[in-house]
Amino acid sequence: MTRKSFAFMTAFLVACVLVSTRIPAAAQATPPAPVSPAPTSPPLTPLKVQLVVARYAGEKKVSSLPYVLWVSANDRMATSLRMGVDVPVTSTVIGTAAMQSYSYRTVGTNIDCSATSVGSTFNLNITLSDSSIQFDPKQASSLPKAGIADAPAFRNFTSKFSILLRDGQTAQYTSATDPVSGEVLKVDVTLNVLK
């Protein structure tokens, strides 16, 4: 065998060894990890939420105010309701001559509601603020001693709560007694899924 043939054979064998070592390395390469799909948000579900704010004097219902809200469950945006009236309040300015002026105070109802689905139930987060004016000469004696006769009294009620309800379910979430008039305020919540 000549030197030239020997060199050729050596080079051929080295090339075969290199190729054979590269093939298994490529075959042993780990495949890329499967990409898991991004978590999907729960679907939006349209809801009809009814709140009834009722006042009772003993067993007698004095007033009942219903409010209906359309809420999308699993939505980042809450449903808001603002309803009220600006009431003029008289104030007297003492000077060379007594003069009357007016300032205004808003009374009414503010409601914020959001919902998330939890299986077949819905978690409602509700903030309710209710204010009203009480001006009744017969009840002047029930006003605090610091109050002024024939002057209006303003009642305020605020509550923030979370409640779990199923489709078609009604629940009374609070019952509170007005410390001045003795009236009992009750709030009922009804939920219906819109088809």
C-alpha positions as CSV (number, residue, x, y, z in Angstrom):
1,M,0.0,0.0,0.0
2,T,1.5,3.3,-1.0
3,R,1.7,6.3,1.3
4,K,-0.9,8.1,-0.8
5,S,-3.3,5.2,-0.5
6,F,-2.6,5.0,3.3
7,A,-3.3,8.7,3.7
8,F,-6.5,8.5,1.7
9,M,-7.7,5.5,3.8
10,T,-6.9,7.2,7.0
11,A,-8.7,10.4,6.0
12,F,-11.7,8.3,4.9
13,L,-11.9,6.4,8.2
14,V,-11.6,9.7,10.2
15,A,-14.4,11.2,8.2
16,C,-16.6,8.1,8.8
17,V,-16.0,8.2,12.6
18,L,-16.9,11.9,12.7
19,V,-20.1,11.3,10.7
20,S,-21.1,8.4,12.9
21,T,-20.5,10.3,16.1
22,R,-22.6,13.3,14.8
23,I,-25.7,11.2,13.8
24,P,-26.4,9.8,17.3
25,A,-25.8,13.3,18.8
26,A,-28.5,14.7,16.5
27,A,-30.8,11.8,17.1
28,Q,-30.4,12.2,20.9
29,A,-31.4,15.9,20.8
30,T,-34.3,16.5,23.1
31,P,-37.5,17.7,21.3
32,P,-38.8,21.2,22.4
33,A,-41.3,21.1,25.3
34,P,-44.9,21.3,24.2
35,V,-46.4,24.8,24.6
36,S,-49.4,24.8,26.9
37,P,-52.2,27.1,25.7
38,A,-52.7,30.4,27.5
39,P,-55.4,30.2,30.3
40,T,-58.7,31.5,28.9
41,S,-60.9,33.9,30.9
42,P,-64.3,32.6,32.0
43,P,-67.0,33.7,29.5
44,L,-69.0,36.8,30.1
45,T,-72.5,35.9,31.5
46,P,-75.3,38.5,31.4
47,L,-77.2,38.9,34.7
48,K,-80.2,40.7,35.9
49,V,-79.7,41.8,39.5
50,Q,-82.6,43.3,41.5
51,L,-82.2,45.1,44.8
52,V,-85.1,46.1,46.9
53,V,-84.5,48.6,49.7
54,A,-87.5,48.5,52.1
55,R,-88.3,50.3,55.3
56,Y,-90.5,49.0,58.0
57,A,-92.1,50.7,61.0
58,G,-92.8,47.7,63.2
59,E,-94.5,45.2,60.9
60,K,-95.9,47.9,58.5
61,K,-93.9,48.5,55.3
62,V,-93.3,52.2,55.0
63,S,-91.5,52.2,51.7
64,S,-90.1,49.8,49.1
65,L,-87.7,51.0,46.4
66,P,-86.7,48.4,43.7
67,Y,-83.5,48.9,41.6
68,V,-82.7,46.7,38.6
69,L,-79.1,46.4,37.3
70,W,-77.8,44.6,34.2
71,V,-74.4,43.1,35.2
72,S,-71.9,41.1,33.1
73,A,-70.3,38.4,35.2
74,N,-66.6,38.0,34.8
75,D,-66.3,41.5,33.4
76,R,-63.7,43.9,34.8
77,M,-66.1,46.8,34.7
78,A,-68.7,47.1,37.5
79,T,-72.2,48.4,36.9
80,S,-73.0,51.7,38.6
81,L,-76.3,53.4,39.4
82,R,-76.6,57.0,40.7
83,M,-80.0,58.3,41.5
84,G,-80.8,61.3,43.7
85,V,-82.0,64.8,44.1
86,D,-80.3,68.0,45.4
87,V,-82.3,69.3,48.4
88,P,-82.1,73.0,49.3
89,V,-81.2,73.5,53.0
90,T,-82.0,77.0,54.4
91,S,-79.2,78.8,56.3
92,T,-79.6,82.2,57.9
93,V,-76.9,84.9,57.7
94,I,-76.9,87.2,60.7
95,G,-75.9,90.8,59.7
96,T,-77.5,94.2,59.7
97,A,-80.6,92.4,58.4
98,A,-81.3,88.7,58.7
99,M,-81.0,87.1,55.3
100,Q,-81.7,83.6,54.2
101,S,-79.5,81.6,51.8
102,Y,-79.6,78.1,50.6
103,S,-77.1,75.3,50.3
104,Y,-77.8,72.0,48.5
105,R,-77.3,68.5,49.8
106,T,-77.7,65.4,47.6
107,V,-80.0,62.6,48.8
108,G,-80.6,59.4,46.9
109,T,-79.1,56.0,46.2
110,N,-75.7,54.9,44.8
111,I,-75.1,51.3,43.8
112,D,-72.0,49.6,42.4
113,C,-72.2,45.9,41.5
114,S,-69.8,43.4,39.9
115,A,-70.1,39.6,39.6
116,T,-67.9,36.6,39.0
117,S,-69.0,33.0,38.2
118,V,-68.1,30.3,40.7
119,G,-69.3,27.1,39.2
120,S,-73.1,27.3,38.9
121,T,-73.3,30.2,41.4
122,F,-72.3,33.9,41.1
123,N,-70.4,36.0,43.6
124,L,-71.9,39.4,43.7
125,N,-69.9,42.3,45.1
126,I,-72.3,45.2,45.9
127,T,-71.7,48.6,47.5
128,L,-75.0,50.3,48.5
129,S,-75.3,53.9,49.8
130,D,-78.7,55.2,50.6
131,S,-79.6,58.6,52.0
132,S,-83.0,60.2,52.5
133,I,-84.5,63.3,54.1
134,Q,-86.8,63.1,57.1
135,F,-89.0,66.2,57.7
136,D,-92.0,65.4,59.8
137,P,-93.2,67.7,62.5
138,K,-94.8,64.7,64.3
139,Q,-91.4,63.1,64.6
140,A,-89.6,66.3,65.7
141,S,-89.6,65.0,69.2
142,S,-87.6,61.9,68.0
143,L,-84.8,64.1,66.7
144,P,-81.6,64.4,68.8
145,K,-81.6,67.2,71.3
146,A,-79.0,69.1,69.2
147,G,-81.5,69.1,66.3
148,I,-83.7,72.0,65.4
149,A,-87.4,71.8,65.2
150,D,-88.9,72.1,61.7
151,A,-85.4,71.4,60.2
152,P,-84.8,68.4,58.0
153,A,-82.9,65.4,59.2
154,F,-80.8,63.4,56.8
155,R,-80.6,59.6,57.1
156,N,-77.6,57.7,55.7
157,F,-77.1,54.0,55.2
158,T,-73.9,52.5,53.6
159,S,-73.1,48.8,53.1
160,K,-70.5,46.9,51.2
161,F,-71.0,43.1,50.9
162,S,-70.3,40.0,48.9
163,I,-73.0,37.3,48.4
164,L,-73.2,34.0,46.5
165,L,-76.5,33.4,44.6
166,R,-77.7,30.9,42.1
167,D,-80.0,31.6,39.1
168,G,-83.4,32.7,40.4
169,Q,-82.4,32.9,44.0
170,T,-83.4,35.7,46.4
171,A,-81.6,36.5,49.6
172,Q,-82.0,39.2,52.3
173,Y,-78.5,40.2,53.1
174,T,-79.0,42.9,55.7
175,S,-81.5,44.2,58.2
176,A,-80.6,47.4,60.1
177,T,-82.5,49.6,62.6
178,D,-82.5,53.4,62.2
179,P,-81.3,54.7,65.6
180,V,-83.5,57.9,65.5
181,S,-86.8,56.8,63.9
182,G,-86.7,53.1,64.9
183,E,-87.5,52.1,61.4
184,V,-86.0,48.8,60.1
185,L,-84.2,48.9,56.7
186,K,-84.0,45.6,54.8
187,V,-82.2,44.9,51.5
188,D,-83.2,41.9,49.3
189,V,-81.2,40.8,46.3
190,T,-82.5,38.6,43.4
191,L,-80.3,37.2,40.6
192,N,-81.4,36.0,37.3
193,V,-79.2,34.7,34.4
194,L,-80.3,36.1,31.1
195,K,-80.6,33.5,28.4
